Amino acid sequence: MEGFRINKNKEHVKVIMEGLLRKNGHCPCKVQQTPENLCPCDEFVESKICHCDLWIKDDEPCGE
């Protein structure tokens, strides 16, 4: 995803990845498991907002 990167906080990414596995690749922040909620979800692709903070802007600081 141009302009974005995976969060460098390994513990946070681990929790999100576990949620993705539990929900068969669907966003763990979303209740419904619909095609629109497959990661990266449509909301992120269209509005560039990742509520899980898995994807963050290149220039955004994060804990490591």
VENZI-V882741 format. One record per pair of residues at least 12 apart in sequence whose ideal C-beta (glycine too) atoms are under 7 Angstrom apart, sorted by the first residue. I is the first residue (numbers start at 1). J is the second residue. D is the distance in whole Angstrom. If there is no record, write none. Layout:
# VENZI-V882741
i,j,d
I,J,D
I,J,D
This chain:
# VENZI-V882741
i,j,d
1,40,7
1,55,6
3,57,6
3,58,6
4,55,5
4,56,7
4,57,6
4,58,7
5,56,6
5,58,6
6,54,6
6,55,7
7,53,6
7,54,6
7,56,5
7,62,5
8,62,5
8,64,5
9,62,5
9,63,5
9,64,6
12,53,7
13,54,7
16,28,6
16,52,5
16,54,5
20,39,6
25,38,5
25,39,6
26,38,6
26,39,7
27,39,5
27,41,5
27,52,6
28,52,6
29,51,4
29,52,5
40,55,6
